[in-house]
Structures are given as structure tokens and as C-alpha cells.
């Protein structure tokens, strides 16, 4: 039962994020998860190189991320990684 509730909650959260990012293709949300880890999502106007540079500047002290996982989901970027 708990797995079903978590899955439904995750699906709802992703749908909300997708709607927000699709509505604004220039949107960028980066979360500093601590310990050099980050995650976030971005609208479709961002390129991978732009995302890496922005994350490097905001989270990694100017260096490009060491690990960068990027996926596209419903027309927006979903990313995570570490410095």
C-alpha cells in the first residue's frame, strides 16, 4: 500500500514539474542537495552545455560537474549529479 501511495505521489509531482517547465521553456530550478550533490529540472530552451555551465557556477564553485545525469521527460530536462 505504501509503495502505491509513494508512486502516485511521485507521478503527481512529476506531472506538476512537467507542466511548469513546459509552460516556461526558459525555467531553471537547481537544488543543492548538499555534499556536492545537485538535482533539478529545466525548460526545453536550455542546452546540456548551458546547464553544465550554470550548475558549475552556482553549485560547483566554477568547475563543471564531475558527474551529470540528464534525461528528457515530457519536454523538459530532469538532471542530477555531483561536483
Secondary structure by P-SEA (a helix, b strand, c coil): caaaaaaaaaaaaaaaaaaaaaacccbbbbbccccccccccccccccaaaaaaaaaacccccccccbbbbbbcccbbbbcccc
